[in-house]
Amino acid sequence: MDQEEQLDVTSFDKEYLQKLKDGDSETQRHFTRYFGELLSIKLRNRVRSPHLIEEVRQETFLRVLLIVRRDGVDHPERLGGFVNSVCNNVVMEVFRNESRSAQMPETAPDVVDEGPSPEAILFTRQRKSQVLKILESLPEKDRELLRQVFLEERDKDEICRTFHVDREYLRVLLHRAKARFRNELERTAEKLFTG
């Protein structure tokens, strides 16, 4: 990050928040980069799964931007603290959800499934659609590798035979494919934030 992108707390003022609320692309890009790095550092120490880290980051951005656009923020100079507290709430929700699923005894009676809310269904469909679009934009080899590893959960030795590589090189290929996917995901998220 260069010097121009680094802001101290006093730089978050009413003008910055108004630009964020109005959908100014440069301000939104700065917001996601600035807080994205801080949230990643924070979450690496609290959340085990890289997938959950990204989910918490995106949910935090979504909630903060919705609040900024809908209600505004009374104290712009406290934007950093606000983002941090929203992130803490999202992390606690994730921990509660994991805790509930982990504590369910095997002999528990069947629970009536009330089903997900319409918002959750829509959000899941949109996320799935975005993931499929991102996968389609990747090179065929990356797309196939990610599909076999994450969607089909195939045995790594079997995947090595399919791609004619050893386990060590499979790790390299997977790392590159995930990096390309992550870059496309960030590019897509940036487009969403910039309108």
Salt bridges, closest charged atoms under 4 A:
GLU5 OE2 - ARG33 NH1 3.22
GLU15 OE2 - LYS19 NZ 3.55
GLU54 OE1 - ARG57 NE 3.25
GLU55 OE1 - HIS51 NE2 3.28
GLU55 OE1 - ARG127 NH1 3.94
GLU59 OE2 - ARG63 NE 2.74
ASP71 OD2 - ARG70 NH2 3.02
GLU77 OE2 - HIS75 ND1 3.58
GLU93 OE1 - ARG63 NH2 2.72
GLU98 OE1 - ARG48 NH2 3.65
ASP142 OD2 - ARG180 NH1 2.71
GLU144 OE2 - ARG147 NH2 2.02
GLU152 OE2 - ARG147 NH1 1.73
ASP157 OD1 - ARG167 NH1 3.00
GLU158 OE2 - ARG154 NH2 2.74
GLU168 OE2 - ARG171 NH2 2.79
GLU184 OE2 - ARG187 NH2 2.72
GLU190 OE2 - ARG29 NE 3.05
